[in-house]
Amino acid sequence: MHDLDGTDARILLALLDDPRQSVVAMAQRLGLSRNTVQARMASLERRNAFLRYDHRISPAVLGYPLTAFISVHVQQQKLDSLATELAAIPEVLEAHGLSGRADLLVRVVSTGAEDLFRINGKILACDGVERTETSLAMSELVPFRVEPLLRRALPAVGGAGVGGTGVGGPGVRGTGA
């Protein structure tokens, strides 16, 4: 989405700050009309600005405290069918095609070491998988975030921060419009 303007960035930052706020509360906070905020939110949704809600649910709370990244080496001609097979494994959270030594990077969760061994076996059993290499995630040093990118977008589009709410951040002034 390259057509993000200052108002869109301010709305997204306000959502990051308080995702449960009402449209009316956000409009008041941003100094915008309710209709403007609703229209912008609808436009952002049509442009796929929002990820699925399940990105906000911790697998640990579901009983899967262990995260691992599995590098998968595959037969390229079987990549499409392999994606379908990987999606059928519930513990596979995401899979990315890569350039470099491995063909895929698969993020999985498990209940423990034995469960991870079982999941790795399911991946190895997929048609087209030649071999895997598993790395355990020891800690999450930088969690998924987009806020720094949104803050960078504000000055670039001439927008302003969300004045007086703590959303604008350092060096970003609120205009109230």
C-alpha positions in Angstrom: 0.0 0.0 0.0 2.0 2.9 -1.3 -0.8 5.4 -1.2 -0.9 5.8 2.6 -1.3 9.4 3.6 -0.9 11.2 6.9 -4.5 10.7 8.0 -4.3 6.9 7.3 -1.0 6.7 9.2 -2.6 8.6 12.2 -5.6 6.3 12.2 -3.4 3.2 12.1 -1.2 4.5 14.9 -4.3 5.3 17.0 -5.4 1.7 16.4 -2.0 0.4 17.6 -2.3 2.5 20.7 -5.9 1.3 21.5 -7.3 -1.3 19.2 -10.6 -1.5 21.1 -11.5 2.1 20.9 -14.7 3.0 19.1 -14.8 5.0 15.8 -16.3 7.9 17.7 -13.6 7.9 20.3 -10.9 7.7 17.7 -12.4 10.5 15.7 -12.5 12.7 18.7 -9.0 11.8 19.6 -7.7 12.6 16.1 -9.8 15.7 15.6 -11.6 14.1 12.6 -15.2 13.5 11.8 -16.7 10.0 12.6 -17.6 9.7 8.9 -14.0 10.4 7.9 -12.6 7.8 10.2 -15.2 5.2 9.2 -14.5 5.8 5.5 -10.8 5.6 6.0 -11.1 2.4 8.0 -13.2 0.9 5.2 -10.7 2.0 2.6 -7.8 0.5 4.6 -9.6 -2.7 5.0 -10.3 -2.9 1.2 -6.6 -2.3 0.6 -5.7 -5.2 2.9 -4.0 -3.0 5.5 -5.1 -5.2 8.3 -3.7 -8.7 9.1 -5.9 -11.4 10.4 -6.8 -11.2 14.1 -5.1 -14.6 14.8 -1.7 -12.8 14.5 -2.5 -11.3 18.0 -3.2 -14.6 19.8 -0.2 -16.3 21.5 0.2 -20.0 20.7 1.6 -20.4 24.2 -1.8 -19.7 25.7 -3.2 -22.5 23.5 -0.6 -25.0 25.0 2.2 -24.5 22.4 5.0 -22.8 24.2 7.8 -23.9 21.9 8.5 -22.1 18.6 10.9 -23.4 16.0 11.9 -22.4 12.5 12.3 -25.3 10.1 14.4 -24.7 6.9 13.0 -27.0 4.2 14.8 -28.1 1.1 12.3 -29.2 -1.6 11.9 -30.3 -5.2 10.9 -27.1 -6.9 8.3 -28.7 -9.2 6.3 -29.9 -6.2 6.3 -26.5 -4.3 2.6 -25.7 -5.0 1.3 -29.0 -3.7 3.7 -28.8 -0.8 2.2 -25.5 0.3 -1.2 -27.2 0.5 0.2 -30.1 2.6 2.0 -27.8 5.0 -1.2 -25.7 5.5 -2.9 -29.0 6.6 -0.5 -29.3 9.6 -2.1 -27.3 12.4 1.2 -26.5 14.1 2.5 -24.7 11.0 1.9 -21.0 11.7 3.5 -19.7 8.5 5.7 -20.7 5.6 7.8 -18.5 3.4 9.6 -19.2 0.1 13.2 -18.2 0.3 16.1 -17.4 -1.9 19.4 -18.9 -0.7 20.3 -22.3 0.7 16.9 -23.4 1.9 13.7 -23.2 -0.2 11.2 -22.6 2.6 11.3 -21.3 6.1 8.5 -22.7 8.2 7.5 -21.4 11.6 6.0 -24.0 13.8 4.8 -24.3 17.4 4.8 -27.4 19.6 4.0 -28.6 23.1 7.6 -29.7 23.6 10.6 -31.5 22.1 8.8 -34.8 21.4 6.0 -32.9 19.7 8.4 -30.9 17.6 10.0 -34.2 16.5 6.5 -35.4 15.4 5.8 -32.2 13.5 9.2 -32.3 11.8 8.4 -35.9 10.7 5.0 -34.7 9.2 6.9 -32.1 7.2 9.5 -34.6 6.1 6.7 -36.9 5.0 5.3 -34.3 2.6 5.8 -35.1 -1.1 8.7 -33.1 -2.4 10.5 -32.5 0.8 14.1 -33.6 0.6 15.4 -32.6 4.0 14.9 -30.2 6.9 16.9 -28.3 9.4 15.3 -27.2 12.7 16.2 -24.3 14.9 14.5 -23.6 18.2 13.5 -20.0 19.0 15.2 -19.3 22.3 13.6 -15.9 22.8 11.8 -13.2 20.8 14.1 -10.2 20.7 12.1 -8.0 18.4 8.4 -8.9 18.2 6.4 -8.3 15.0 5.8 -4.6 14.7 4.9 -1.9 12.1 4.7 1.1 14.4 8.2 2.4 13.4 7.3 2.2 9.7 4.0 4.1 10.4 5.9 6.8 12.3 8.4 7.1 9.4 5.5 7.5 7.0 4.1 10.5 8.9 6.7 13.0 8.0 7.2 11.5 4.5 3.6 12.3 3.6 3.4 15.6 5.5 1.1 14.1 8.1 1.1 14.8 11.8 1.0 12.7 14.9 -1.9 12.2 17.1 -1.6 15.4 19.2 -1.7 15.0 23.0 -2.4 11.3 23.0 1.1 9.8 23.1 0.6 8.3 19.6 2.6 10.9 17.8 5.9 10.1 19.4 9.1 12.1 19.5 9.5 14.7 16.8 5.9 14.3 15.5 3.6 17.2 16.2 -0.2 16.9 16.3 -2.3 19.2 14.1 -5.7 18.2 15.4 -6.9 17.9 11.8 
